[in-house]
Amino acid sequence: MEAFCQGQDVTKDNQRAEQPNILQKLVQLVKSLLEDDMHCLMCKLAVEVGILGFGVCHIVMDIIRMQKMASRWVPHQLTSANMWQRHATANLNLQWYHNENYALSQCTTHP
């Protein structure tokens, strides 16, 4: 506000000294911990990294893009072939579901 009162009308920020990217350091630490132990629990990661559990959850699931499968953390990367295979399997299951001879369709209720 003082700058505007003194006649300064430029709104650009002044240059600041570079600060270390703490998030990148945490991401690298979590990656290395997961590489050492793929069965690691979120709460254990949170204690070892020194941040809250939802922070570790954000790093693992959103930044590193890993998911828990069969009690192991694995990368969540679907190739286009994987996506087409899932699409084909879903269509096949849907066709089976609509078929009157499909056993599971007799177990469910229809509106």
Contacts in CASP RR format, 6 or more apart in sequence:
PFRMAT RR
TARGET T0000
AUTHOR 0000-0000-0000
METHOD contacts of the structure
MODEL  1
MEAFCQGQDVTKDNQRAEQPNILQKLVQLVKSLLEDDMHCLMCKLAVEVG
ILGFGVCHIVMDIIRMQKMASRWVPHQLTSANMWQRHATANLNLQWYHNE
NYALSQCTTHP
23 59 0 8 1.000
23 63 0 8 1.000
26 49 0 8 1.000
26 51 0 8 1.000
26 59 0 8 1.000
27 59 0 8 1.000
27 63 0 8 1.000
27 64 0 8 1.000
29 49 0 8 1.000
30 45 0 8 1.000
30 49 0 8 1.000
30 56 0 8 1.000
30 59 0 8 1.000
30 60 0 8 1.000
30 64 0 8 1.000
31 64 0 8 1.000
33 40 0 8 1.000
33 45 0 8 1.000
33 48 0 8 1.000
33 49 0 8 1.000
34 40 0 8 1.000
34 45 0 8 1.000
34 60 0 8 1.000
34 64 0 8 1.000
34 66 0 8 1.000
34 73 0 8 1.000
38 72 0 8 1.000
38 73 0 8 1.000
38 74 0 8 1.000
39 71 0 8 1.000
39 72 0 8 1.000
39 73 0 8 1.000
40 73 0 8 1.000
42 53 0 8 1.000
42 56 0 8 1.000
42 57 0 8 1.000
42 60 0 8 1.000
43 53 0 8 1.000
45 53 0 8 1.000
45 56 0 8 1.000
45 60 0 8 1.000
46 52 0 8 1.000
46 53 0 8 1.000
46 55 0 8 1.000
46 56 0 8 1.000
49 56 0 8 1.000
60 66 0 8 1.000
60 73 0 8 1.000
61 67 0 8 1.000
61 76 0 8 1.000
64 75 0 8 1.000
65 75 0 8 1.000
65 76 0 8 1.000
65 77 0 8 1.000
66 73 0 8 1.000
66 74 0 8 1.000
66 75 0 8 1.000
66 76 0 8 1.000
67 73 0 8 1.000
67 74 0 8 1.000
67 76 0 8 1.000
68 74 0 8 1.000
78 86 0 8 1.000
96 102 0 8 1.000
96 104 0 8 1.000
97 104 0 8 1.000
97 105 0 8 1.000
98 105 0 8 1.000
99 105 0 8 1.000
END
